[in-house]
């Protein structure tokens, strides 16, 4: 089965969880435990469990770190999503069929397939066409709300862009590439505490061994070692990128816990590059600065709408 671009599901990790659980649990929702009340809406245990499962898979796929308060993070994302849907409904924001069909055509084009092929692939991955269209419509509704309430208010001045492009972080991010190797001590999809501690101990032992004897690594059947090749900082998973800046050539990173296990990343080489034109540099910098400011504004806006809402969580543990 081919793997579709994340845009097929709008990059919406939690939205799929909500629609899938709502679809599957519609008849038994009255018996489903409530984990949060959001104004006049609720989030059920089945929705929350589905969201957790999908989030864990995404963490493993992207090598992202699992936060200590993982369950709370996911529940808060579900709450934020429901608040936005409620606001969109109140504001009368809707997505018509023309907008929906245009979005589907765009997703198909991104994945180099026809709309018919796209919808067939969606069904092969476990969603009905009606369910997929409903979910995509929901995500487009949230995007319209965010555009109206947040994105339209983000402004980047020429002075801000110039200052950002002169920052040390921007210069390093775009003018260097890093050659990386990754040693992975894997974990199962749902590791218990004992398994996690054992993997952590093994990772620490390998790290200590390599710090003392850099060429002493012995391949183990249960351990994966991969050459990640040359990457700019922007192409390195966030869980590693900030730490890479602190390393020198041939240094290795202390073990880092991600969704699929403990990683020990080795910086084998660094090289300078300068392949982009000034115009491309400026455009990329503007996009990155816009995303940074948009994220900050989104957090401020979500905090505001949360403060004006009735939210009661009943999450245990």
ZAMARGU-4260 file (C-alpha; in steps of 0.2 Angstrom, whole numbers, plus 5000, padded with zeros to 4 digits):
<rodrens>
0) 5000/5000/5000 | 5007/5017/4995 | 5010/5030/5008 | 5000/5046/5005 | 5006/5064/5009
5) 5002/5070/5026 | 4991/5083/5017 | 4979/5070/5012 | 4973/5071/5030 | 4977/5090/5031
10) 4992/5086/5043 | 4978/5084/5056 | 4984/5071/5068 | 4970/5074/5081 | 4956/5077/5068
15) 4957/5060/5061 | 4956/5053/5079 | 4940/5063/5082 | 4931/5058/5066 | 4936/5040/5067
20) 4931/5038/5085 | 4915/5048/5082 | 4911/5037/5067 | 4914/5020/5076 | 4907/5025/5093
25) 4891/5035/5088 | 4879/5022/5094 | 4888/5019/5111 | 4893/5036/5115 | 4881/5037/5129
30) 4891/5023/5137 | 4908/5031/5134 | 4917/5039/5148 | 4919/5058/5147 | 4936/5065/5150
35) 4933/5083/5147 | 4918/5095/5145 | 4921/5110/5134 | 4907/5123/5135 | 4892/5113/5129
40) 4903/5099/5121 | 4912/5084/5127 | 4927/5074/5123 | 4925/5055/5126 | 4938/5042/5132
45) 4937/5033/5115 | 4941/5050/5106 | 4955/5053/5118 | 4962/5035/5116 | 4962/5036/5097
50) 4971/5052/5098 | 4984/5045/5109 | 4987/5030/5097 | 4989/5041/5082 | 5000/5054/5091
55) 5012/5040/5096 | 5013/5033/5078 | 5017/5051/5072 | 5031/5053/5086 | 5039/5037/5080
60) 5038/5042/5062 | 5046/5059/5064 | 5058/5055/5078 | 5050/5068/5089 | 5052/5067/5108
65) 5038/5061/5119 | 5034/5075/5132 | 5033/5069/5150 | 5015/5076/5151 | 5010/5067/5135
70) 4992/5063/5139 | 4989/5081/5145 | 4997/5088/5129 | 4985/5077/5118 | 4970/5081/5128
75) 4974/5100/5127 | 4975/5099/5108 | 4958/5090/5108 | 4951/5104/5119 | 4958/5118/5108
80) 4951/5109/5092 | 4934/5108/5099 | 4934/5127/5105 | 4939/5132/5087 | 4925/5122/5080
85) 4913/5130/5092 | 4919/5147/5087 | 4918/5143/5069 | 4900/5137/5071 | 4895/5153/5080
90) 4904/5164/5067 | 4894/5155/5053 | 4910/5149/5045 | 4907/5135/5032 | 4915/5126/5018
95) 4905/5124/5002 | 4907/5110/4990 | 4917/5120/4978 | 4930/5124/4991 | 4930/5106/4997
100) 4932/5099/4979 | 4946/5111/4975 | 4955/5106/4991 | 4954/5087/4986 | 4960/5091/4968
105) 4975/5100/4976 | 4979/5086/4987 | 4978/5073/4973 | 4989/5084/4962 | 5002/5085/4977
110) 5002/5066/4977 | 5003/5065/4958 | 4987/5055/4956 | 4969/5058/4950 | 4955/5062/4962
115) 4948/5045/4959 | 4965/5037/4964 | 4966/5048/4979 | 4949/5043/4986 | 4952/5025/4982
120) 4968/5026/4992 | 4959/5034/5006 | 4947/5019/5007 | 4962/5007/5007 | 4969/5016/5022
125) 4953/5014/5032 | 4942/5029/5029 | 4926/5030/5019 | 4925/5044/5006 | 4911/5052/5015
130) 4920/5052/5032 | 4936/5059/5023 | 4927/5073/5015 | 4918/5077/5031 | 4935/5077/5040
135) 4943/5088/5027 | 4929/5100/5028 | 4931/5102/5046 | 4949/5105/5044 | 4946/5118/5031
140) 4934/5126/5043 | 4947/5128/5056 | 4959/5135/5044 | 4947/5148/5039 | 4944/5153/5057
145) 4963/5154/5060 | 4965/5164/5045 | 4952/5176/5051 | 4957/5177/5069 | 4976/5175/5068
150) 4984/5174/5051 | 4977/5190/5045 | 4984/5200/5059 | 5002/5193/5058 | 5013/5207/5050
155) 5032/5206/5046 | 5041/5223/5044 | 5056/5225/5033 | 5066/5229/5048 | 5061/5212/5057
160) 5066/5202/5042 | 5083/5211/5040 | 5086/5208/5059 | 5081/5189/5057 | 5092/5186/5042
165) 5107/5193/5052 | 5104/5182/5067 | 5117/5169/5071 | 5104/5155/5070 | 5098/5160/5053
170) 5116/5160/5046 | 5120/5143/5053 | 5104/5136/5048 | 5106/5140/5029 | 5124/5140/5026
175) 5130/5124/5033 | 5126/5105/5031 | 5129/5092/5044 | 5133/5073/5041 | 5125/5063/5054
180) 5124/5045/5060 | 5110/5038/5071 | 5111/5024/5083 | 5094/5018/5088 | 5089/5008/5103
185) 5071/5004/5099 | 5056/5003/5109 | 5040/4994/5106 | 5024/5004/5101 | 5018/5003/5119
190) 5033/5000/5130 | 5031/4998/5149 | 5042/5006/5162 | 5054/4991/5163 | 5057/4991/5145
195) 5060/5009/5144 | 5072/5009/5158 | 5082/4994/5150 | 5083/5004/5134 | 5089/5019/5143
200) 5102/5010/5152 | 5108/5001/5136 | 5109/5018/5127 | 5119/5026/5141 | 5131/5012/5141
205) 5134/5013/5122 | 5136/5032/5124 | 5149/5030/5137 | 5158/5017/5127 | 5159/5028/5111
210) 5164/5043/5121 | 5179/5034/5128 | 5183/5023/5112 | 5175/5032/5097 | 5178/5017/5085
215) 5172/5003/5097 | 5154/5002/5092 | 5149/4984/5090 | 5134/4980/5079 | 5119/4972/5089
220) 5105/4963/5081 | 5093/4973/5091 | 5101/4990/5088 | 5099/5000/5072 | 5114/5011/5065
225) 5109/5022/5050 | 5119/5035/5040 | 5107/5050/5039 | 5118/5059/5026 | 5121/5077/5023
230) 5107/5088/5030 | 5104/5107/5033 | 5098/5111/5050 | 5080/5114/5043 | 5081/5095/5037
235) 5085/5088/5054 | 5071/5083/5066 | 5068/5097/5079 | 5072/5085/5093 | 5090/5085/5087
240) 5093/5101/5078 | 5096/5113/5093 | 5108/5100/5101 | 5117/5099/5084 | 5123/5117/5086
245) 5132/5113/5102 | 5142/5099/5094 | 5159/5099/5085 | 5164/5087/5071 | 5165/5069/5078
250) 5155/5073/5094 | 5140/5063/5099 | 5124/5068/5107 | 5118/5061/5123 | 5104/5048/5121
255) 5088/5056/5117 | 5071/5048/5119 | 5059/5049/5104 | 5043/5040/5100 | 5052/5025/5093
260) 5066/5023/5106 | 5083/5031/5112 | 5094/5039/5099 | 5112/5043/5099 | 5117/5055/5085
265) 5135/5057/5079 | 5140/5072/5070 | 5153/5065/5058 | 5156/5080/5047 | 5151/5099/5044
270) 5153/5108/5028 | 5148/5126/5022 | 5136/5128/5008 | 5129/5143/4998 | 5118/5137/4985
275) 5103/5149/4986 | 5101/5166/4978 | 5099/5181/4989 | 5080/5182/4983 | 5078/5164/4989
280) 5086/5167/5005 | 5075/5181/5009 | 5059/5172/5004 | 5063/5157/5015 | 5068/5168/5029
285) 5051/5178/5028 | 5042/5161/5028 | 5051/5155/5043 | 5049/5171/5052 | 5030/5172/5048
290) 5028/5154/5054 | 5037/5159/5070 | 5026/5174/5073 | 5010/5164/5068 | 5014/5151/5081
295) 5016/5164/5094 | 5000/5173/5090 | 4991/5156/5089 | 4996/5152/5107 | 4991/5169/5113
300) 4974/5167/5104 | 4971/5150/5111 | 4975/5155/5128 | 4962/5169/5127 | 4948/5159/5120
305) 4952/5146/5134 | 4950/5159/5147 | 4933/5163/5141 | 4927/5145/5140 | 4920/5133/5153
310) 4932/5118/5153 | 4932/5104/5165 | 4944/5089/5163 | 4942/5073/5171 | 4959/5065/5165
315) 4966/5052/5177 | 4985/5049/5179
</rodrens>
